[in-house]
């Protein structure tokens, strides 16, 4: 068998020669005949109404081909985000109704960096300068960036159909957690913060779309971790058959989860390439990455454990408050945190809840494990806190609570079936 033969073996990486000699190709290296470049006009406000967009100065700049706004793009593309699958799960189509925006937003923006217009020009520098020429008449609105403030009475409502700015709640219960806590000799509590972060791969996002003269469809080159998923999403967004869109992912200079799905920029570039029958390329700047590429984590979690004197955890409460940002991209991620809520520990009585909250900030989606590393952090840190409280060593408390080998296969109270495990030995 191949696997035992390769375990511990030194395997030569086949991709290294082209990467270290500079002969590999990224989206930013590609150029096609007649290719034009796209730059985006973005909101400087976390929450604002778009009263008027004046593109006249940008159109006068030499080298500019077109300036497109949301009212133009809404005829070409469906609102985003699309309900669909991401890393580790799938979205809920019904939950997202009324909480979308066109790839170039119309009427209102809900986070800094949200795109409202796109400039097409013969040179990338010209497109960027022309984007600065576009004048937007903004009406700033009250904004909220903290999830707890967003849930408070009187907070600005980010989506009209989301009272309290709550996107959804999820609960997993098993056993009698309330009864155990009521009788517990000791309850250990801790708030833990899994801070918001940005993926920051060495290569930012980039998309090149060109009309395919053979099929009448599109060829799209994208730095994307799931090109088949992007193909499917673009087909849905543009109202095209999937077999008329080909997505090619050349070298991808890092992803970490943030290069999943169909971003507004992908949809705009593809829609405009199809409309104007010309190759178009957009390459993200680092500032755009910080503002418009999805962020990760952004959870605040309150934990309580009912604990015996020997360190046995008899019940667990977990309250995950998840800041999902302005739009519902991968809002199942906090649900994955709950699914991993007991980890490798035998805790029969559980009361776990997640609350996903809209804020006026960049949307939060997949990043390196997508909800599951957060659960591991919370549990393992809680074990350390319990050990400190009991004046025991952390490894002693862990061994006291491991699911024993004799319990496998183990039906976890969170709904998963564990097939095997020897955690103490590991």
HELIX and SHEET records of a PDB file:
HELIX    1   1 UNK A    2  UNK A    6  1                                   5    
HELIX    2   2 UNK A   16  UNK A   20  1                                   5    
HELIX    3   3 UNK A   27  UNK A   29  5                                   3    
HELIX    4   4 UNK A   56  UNK A   60  1                                   5    
HELIX    5   5 UNK A   70  UNK A   73  1                                   4    
HELIX    6   6 UNK A   94  UNK A   96  5                                   3    
HELIX    7   7 UNK A  124  UNK A  133  1                                  10    
HELIX    8   8 UNK A  147  UNK A  151  1                                   5    
HELIX    9   9 UNK A  163  UNK A  165  5                                   3    
HELIX   10  10 UNK A  177  UNK A  183  1                                   7    
HELIX   11  11 UNK A  227  UNK A  238  1                                  12    
HELIX   12  12 UNK A  242  UNK A  244  5                                   3    
HELIX   13  13 UNK A  264  UNK A  276  1                                  13    
HELIX   14  14 UNK A  286  UNK A  292  1                                   7    
HELIX   15  15 UNK A  333  UNK A  339  1                                   7    
HELIX   16  16 UNK A  372  UNK A  390  1                                  19    
HELIX   17  17 UNK A  394  UNK A  401  1                                   8    
HELIX   18  18 UNK A  405  UNK A  407  5                                   3    
SHEET    1   A 7 UNK A  64  UNK A  69  0                                        
SHEET    2   A 7 UNK A 115  UNK A 121 -1                                        
SHEET    3   A 7 UNK A  36  UNK A  42 -1                                        
SHEET    4   A 7 UNK A 280  UNK A 283  1                                        
SHEET    5   A 7 UNK A 206  UNK A 211 -1                                        
SHEET    6   A 7 UNK A 218  UNK A 222 -1                                        
SHEET    7   A 7 UNK A 245  UNK A 248  1                                        
SHEET    1   B 3 UNK A 108  UNK A 109  0                                        
SHEET    2   B 3 UNK A  48  UNK A  54 -1                                        
SHEET    3   B 3 UNK A 135  UNK A 140 -1                                        
SHEET    1   C 2 UNK A  85  UNK A  86  0                                        
SHEET    2   C 2 UNK A  89  UNK A  90 -1                                        
SHEET    1   D 5 UNK A 166  UNK A 174  0                                        
SHEET    2   D 5 UNK A 349  UNK A 358 -1                                        
SHEET    3   D 5 UNK A 313  UNK A 325  1                                        
SHEET    4   D 5 UNK A 299  UNK A 307 -1                                        
SHEET    5   D 5 UNK A 186  UNK A 194 -1                                        
SHEET    1   E 2 UNK A 197  UNK A 198  0                                        
SHEET    2   E 2 UNK A 295  UNK A 296 -1                                        
SHEET    1   F 2 UNK A 410  UNK A 411  0                                        
SHEET    2   F 2 UNK A 417  UNK A 418 -1                                        
END                                                                             
